[in-house]
Amino acid sequence: MILGGNTGPVGRLKLVTLLFALSPELVFLGAGLKLKENGYDGLLVAINPRVPEDLKLIRNIQEMITEASFYLFNATKRRVFFRSVQILIPATWTAHNYSRVKQESFDKANVLVTEQNGVPGEDPYTLQHRGCGQEGKYIHFTPNFLLNDELAAGYGSRGRVFVHEWAHLRWGVFDEYNSDKPFYVNGRNEIQVTRCSSDITGVFVCEKGLCPHEDCIISKLFREGCTFLYNSTQSATGSIMFMQSLPSVVEFCNEGTHNREAPNLQNRVCSLRSTWDVITGSSDLNHSLPVLGVELPAPPSFSLLQAGDRVVCLVIDVSRKMAEGDRLLRLQQAAELFLMQVVEAHTFVGIVTFDSKGEIRAPLQQINSDDDRKLLVSYLPTTVSTEAETNICAGVKKGFEVVEKQNGRADGSVMILVTSGADEHITNCLLTAMSSGSTIHSMALGSSAARRLGELSHVTGGLEFFIPDPFTSSRMTEAFSGISSGAGDIFQQSLQLESTCETVQPQHQLANTVTVDRAVGNDTFFLVMWQTGGPSEIVLLDPSGRKYNTGDFIINLPFRTASLKIPGTAKHGHWTYTLNNTHHSPQALKVTVASRASSLAVSPATVDAFVERDSTYFPQPVIIYANVRKGLYPILNATVMATVEPEAGDPVVLQLLDEGAGADVIKNDGIYSRYFFSFAVSGRYSLTVHVRHSPSTSTLAHSVPGNHAMYVPGYVTNDNIQMNAPKRTGRRPVKERWDFSRVSSGGSFSVLGVPDGPHPDVFPPCRITDLAAMNVEEDVTLSWTAPGEDFDQGQTTSYEIRMSKSLQRIRDDFDNAILVNSSGLIPQHAGTRETFTFSPKLVTHELEHEPDEEAQETYIVYVALRAMDRSSLRSAVSNIVLVSMSLPPNSAPVVSRDDRILKGVLTIVGLITILCLLLVVSHCTLNRKKRASRKENETKFL
């Protein structure tokens, strides 16, 4: 989902300037996490409603972040710390005079505390969907990690773990260990453990105790029963992103201590940059000078928040513009779906309409039954006003009047604002909305809707949707389906399984199937919508063959809908529906299917669709993401299709990928992504994602996604092995045979500056992010995923491969690095795996004449490449890899001072040895001659 409006950087700067001029203290309300005068304010930690009540959990969270604040302050060399923290207590817990939430919710939290749903595994992790130096989605902890003190032996103290994860989340750095590749062969042909820094020491341990690595490593794999344990006492002070549990580790790896050769994610994603280099390049540290003095900052303050009753108000535009493009009809159909199915039970709901003034159509009513839902549907508007004027602020103020009836204030309430009017006076109620404590989700219907509508969503932390005008678009129902309580209880949330629309000719049919998978089935709801006349002929078959006809559906003729709720738990399997257009002209027929979880024991598959930013300027692309999960587990090999619909023009369908290339950062993490740049016009674009998973493909193989804090199996102390308790693994079977389908609205985004008519090619190939190198005898083999002609689509024209002995040179002056001849390399289509092998001997002469970054015996060189398209547009330089090269036969190695001394000593020792041998031989010869002469004289005497 998109949090906020489509105002973009320039628009938001004007907005903040305006608000500051009106009321400086309100600029920061609802702004979420922010850094001010070296301190972070507004850090939000949320506990999932399914976590059992335990007040010790709150105390341990407070202690963890307090310890983390001091550890972070020292690790960043007195630059940043945590000043204020909010902890969101579930509404399911007993009330203890907690403060009431305003715009805070579980789905907006920086830190989540959730159960693993019965699956073992305690790894804290951070979900990172973007590249180096970019913020992640959230930090995750299990309740057991926060309550079980014994886990500190393997992970280190919780405060240290929090700083490790915070660096992932806030500064976009990555792990410096590699569980899949725990050791490597360095440039000196030595076996090294993957770590940072290289100064951290340890020993190989076999079943019988300490042992040399030759006894542990067979064909580049650990022998069963072998591991590597680190010494508990170290002199190395880094790195926090490697092993935060070591007592000596108090800082991040910097340029002087960074291990560039280690095959870890930090080196791959950040092109061999140290974590401290990335962190100091962030805006946080760029704008935070070290705090003077020697005192530590004050401990962070904590606010405990708890949500009360959920209160929702629909604020609906009924001005004359709503009569255009069947807007009111589509609103009625989508709002019926929301009230009958999507909104959770026990929610208080009210309805307001507005044109030039606001009117309360339904005061707050609690939903406790289907009759309550039907009553609220009856209050939806049935006609539009004759007034052309639209006063959005009048509607919003009436909405506040409704929600404040519940508790005397609007704190924690939600407003769904739907309008097609061109009101330019939204700023009149921005301050009221911002300070209200209410969250406003906005829906702009058609291109005439107010351009600044999204500002109300932005300042209140709401979602923003754009609904194109054609009736054939299902974006309205998808938008309403995407508005959940935000409480984090996926078992209570309505999940959209199907959303389809098709124009059907007279006496023709729309036929399709929808899967009700085993994780869903409760409150299964079918909604059929049509454009004109009476209902279509409907036939619905469940997996056992039972037939539901039109007569089994509830018909709402004014809204042109037919609905059916399956009692109990719907049968799992394929449901088949057929709609026959009995009207005399073609018309659009729509079907939406939604359901809820069938059991608390099995988490349903979910999809969270969103974009990198809610505003861009041509030709900057937008990255579309879809986070596909079953509980906490990433779902692999799903078919994920994004549909992007502009204000004018045809929708664009794009397949999202999880292959660790192009826009996708990490392969098989369940986050599917793709570049979108097919901009038809300037304006708003809507996003919807459809996900299908075949029962014949494998699913997840990872315990949890993202970057983890390392669990250390044990230590060596004074040559004594001290093992920690075995880590509980959450790894599940590699193959799970089940299928599902899901639909998720990703809200909207806006694009500015799109030129009219045809324009020259301005889209280069995307940056290559997965370049890898491997030595094969005397050759080097490079491999990477092919980019496209335009970002990650099409086929690029050529590659430019360069190498250098200097990391800084290839990073900062790529054009002047040594060119590798790749003229015989023909690029393949985007997404294909490329390989290229070359002999370093062909460029040895150039490398010998290139000045060294530092005197070194090893012949390590750095390699990178970029792609070029037919318009000579070049991609950004790829990630940088290093390769070790053997010295050429005719080249003398550079001899260090220590080596010269050593060789001199060895020469002297050798000469002395030879002299001694000569003296011994001479002495032995002389003695032999004396004995021979004495024997001869004795013979003569006899």
Residue, then its C-alpha position, 0 to 999 in steps of 0.5 A: m500500500i502507499l502511505g501518504g499522498n501523491t504530492g511529491p518532494v516539491g509539493r510536500l515541501k510547499l505543504v510543510t512550509l504552509l503548515f509551519a507558517l500556520s502552526p509550527e507545532l503541528v508540522f511533526l504530528g503524524a509524521g512518524l519516525k524522525l531524527k531531530e538534534n541527534g535523537y530519534d523520535g516516534l519509533l513505533v513498536a507494535i505487538n500483534p493481537r495474537v500475542p498472549e498478554d504478558l506485561k513482562l514483554i513490555r518491560n523487556i522491549q523498554e530495556m532492549i531499546t534503552e540498552a540499544s540507545f547507548y550502544l548505538f550512540n557509541a557505535t555511531k561515535r556519539r551521533v544518534f540515539f533513541r529519544s522517544v518510543q511508542i509501544l502499541i499494545p493490542a486491543t485484545w490485552t487488558a486496558h491499563n490506563y494506556s494512552r489512546v492511539k491516534q494515527e498509529s497502527f500495527d501496519k505502520a510500525n517500524v518494529l513488529v512483535t509477532e508469533q511464528n504461528g507454531v513454527p520453531g525459530e527465533d531469528p530476529y530479522t529485518l525485511q529489506h526490499r530495496g538496495c544499498g543505503q535504502e530503508g527497509k520495511y520493518i524489524h521483526f521479533t518473536p515474543n519468545f526472543l524477547l522473553n527467553d533470556e537464555l537466547a542471549a548466549g547465542y545472539g548477544s544481548r537484546g540491545r546489541v541485536f536491536v542495533h544490528e537490525w536497526a542498521h538494516l532497517r534505517w541505513g540499508v546495510f546488509d549482513e557480513y556473514n554468510s550461512d550458505k558460504p561460511f568460508y572461502v579461498n582468499g587471494r593468497n589461496e588460503i581458506q578463510v572464514t566469511r567474516c568482518s573484520s578478518d581480525i576476529t579469530g577462532v578455530f575449527v572444531c570437529e567431533k573430537g575437539l579442535c582440529p586443523h581445517e584440512d580435517c573439516i573441509i572436504s571438496k569445499l564443504f564442511r564435513e558433518g560434525c564440523t564447525f568454526l567457533y570464535n574465541s570469546t575473548q577478542s581484540a577486534t572491535g568490529s563488526i556489529m553487522f557480523m557478530q554483535s554478540l562478541p563483547s569486544v564488538v562495539e563498532f561497524c566495519n570501516e574502510g580500514t577493517h572491512n574485509r572486501e574478499a568475504p562473500n557476504l551480502q554486504n559486499r555484493v549489494c554495496s559493491l565492497r563498501s564497508t558498513w560504516d561507509v554506507i552509514t556515514g553516507s546516510s542523511d541521518l549522519n550527514h546531518s548529525l554532528p557528534v555530540l560534544g562532551v563525554e556524557l551519555p544521552a538520557p534514556p529514551s522515554f516510552s509511551l504505551l498506546q492502545a486502540g479502542d473500538r474501531v470507528v469508520c466513517l464513509v464520506i461520499d461525494v454526491s455532487r453533479k460530477m458523480a453522475e459521470g462515468d457511472r461513478l455513483l453506481r460503481l461506488q455503490q457496488a464497491a461500498e456494498l462489498f465493503l460493508m457486507q464483507v470487508v469491514e470487521a465485525h464489531t466495528f462502528v460505521g457511519i455515513v456522510t455525504f457532501d456536495s457544497k455542504g455536508e450531511i450525516r446520512a447514518p450515525l455510528q452503528q456497530i456491526n454485530s450481524d448481517d442485518d446490521r450490515k444490510l441496514l448500513v447498505s440501505y443508507l448509501p446514497t442513491t442519487v446525485s445532487t444537482e449542485a456542481e460545487t464540491n466542498i471536500c472540507a465540509g464533508v470531512k468536518k461532518g465526518f469528524e462530527v460523526v466519529e467524535k460521537q463515540n468517545g468525544r474525539a476522533d483519535g484512532s478513527v478512520m475516514i474513507l473519503v471518496t470524491s470526483g470533485a475539483d475542490e482547490h480549497i483542501t488546505n482549509c482543513l489540513l490542520t484540522a485533519m492533521s491534529s484530529g488523530s484520525t486517518i483519512h484514506s482518499m479515493a479520487l474518482g476520474s481525472s477531474a478529482a482534486r489534485r491535492l486530495g492526497e494531501l489529506s491522506h499524507v498528513t494523516g498517514g492514510l492510503e491514497f487510491f485513484i479510480p479510473d473512469p471506465f466501468t470495465s475497471s475494477r479498481m473501486t472494489e479492489a480499493f475498498s477491499g484493500i482497506s483493513s483495520g491495520a491491527g495486524d490480525i490476518f485471521q480476521q482480515s478479508l482477503q480478496l481471492e478474485s477480481t475480474c471484469e469483462t465486456v460480454q456480448p449479448q447471450h454470451q458468457l463470462a466463465n471462470t474458476v476461483t480457488v478457495d485454498r485450504a487456509v481460507g473459507n470462512d465468510t466466503f462472499f461472491l459479488v456479481m456486478w453488472q452495468t445495466g438492466g436486470p441480473s445476468e443468469i448466474v451459475l456457481l458450482d462448488p468443488s463437489g458439484r453443488k449448484y447455486n443459481t441466480g435465485d440463491f443470490i441476494i439481488n440489489l437491483p438499484f445497485r445492480t449487484a447479486s451477492l452470496k455468502i457461503p454459510g460455514t466454511a466454504k469447500h476447498g478447491h475450484w469453484t466455477y462460475t458462469l455469467n450469461n449476459t441476457h441483456h440485448s447489448p454488450q455490457a461489462l460484468k464483474v465478479t469479486v470473491a473474498s474470504r477469511a481464514s478458515s483456521l487459526a492454526v494455518s496462516p493464509a497467504t497474503v499479498d501487500a502491493f506497494v511502490e517505492r515512492d508515490s510520486t516521480y518525475f519523468p523519466q525516473p521509473v517507479i519500482i513496483y513491489a509485491n510482498v507475498r507471504k504465508g504467515l512470515y514465510p516468503i512464497l516462491n515461484a508465484t505468478v505475480m502480475a501487476t496492472v497499472e492503469p493511467e488517467a488516460g490510456d490503456p492499462v499496462v500489465l507487468q510480471l513481477l519477479d523475485e530473481g535477485a536482479g534488476a529491481d529485485v534486490i534479494k532472490n527468493d525473499g518473497i518480494y517480487s518487483r519490477y521497474f515501471f516506466s510505460f508512462a502514457v500521460s502525466g497524472r495519477y496511476s492506479l496499481t493492482v496486483h494479482v497473484r496465482h500459485s500453481p500446486s505443481t511448483s515448489t514454495l518456500a525454503h527459508s525459515v524467515p525472510g530478510n537479514h538475520a542477526m547471527y546465532v553463534p553455536g558456541y565459543v572457545t574460551n581458554d582452549n575450552i569449547q563452550m557450546n550454546a543450546p542448538k538453535r531452533t530452526g524454522r526451516r520448512p519442507v522445500k516443496e509444499r503442494w498447494d495453490f491459491s489466488r489473491v488480489s491486492s490494491g497497491g493504491s496510486f502514484s503520480v507521474l509529472g513531466v511526461p512529454d506529449g506525443p512520441h519522445p526519444d529513448v530516455f530509458p537506459p538498461c537497468r544496473i546489473t546488481d548480481l555480477a559474480a566472478m569465479n577463478v577457473e584455472e588461469d581464467v576468470t568467469l563472470s556471470w550476471t543477469a542480463p538487463g534490458e534495452d529499457f531497464d529490465q525489459g527487452q534486449t540490450t546491445s552491448y557490455e563494457i567490462r573493465m578491471s583495475k587493481s584500485l577499488q577507488r578507481i573502478r568505483d569513481d573513474f570507471d571510464n579510465a579503468i582497463l577495458v576487457n575485450s568482450s566484442g564476441l559477447i552477444p547480449q541475451h534477452a533481459g532476465t537471462r543468465e549471462t556468462f563470460t570467460f576471459s584470460p587475465k594474461l591478456v590484460t596483465h601488461e596493462l595491470e602491471h603499469e597501473p599504479d597500485e592502491e597499496a603495496q601488496e603481494t597478492y594480485i587482486v583486481y576489481v571487475a565491474l561492467r555496464a550495459m549499453d542500448r541501441s541509443s548509446l544510453r548506458s546503465a549505471v556501473s554494476n556491483i563490483v567483484l574482486v578476483s585473485m590472479s596469479l603472478p605472470p611467469n616473467s614478473a617478479p613479485v614486489v618484495s616487502r621489507d619484512d621479506r628482504i630481512l627474512k631473505g637476508v637472514l636465511t642467506i646468512v644462515g645458509l652461508i654459516t651452515i655451508l661453512c660449518l659443513l666444510l669445517v666438519v668435512s675437513h676435520c673428518t678427513l684429517n682425522r681419517k688420514k691420521r688414523a690411516s698413517r698410525k695404522e701404517n706405522e704399526t704395521k711396519f713396526l710389526 
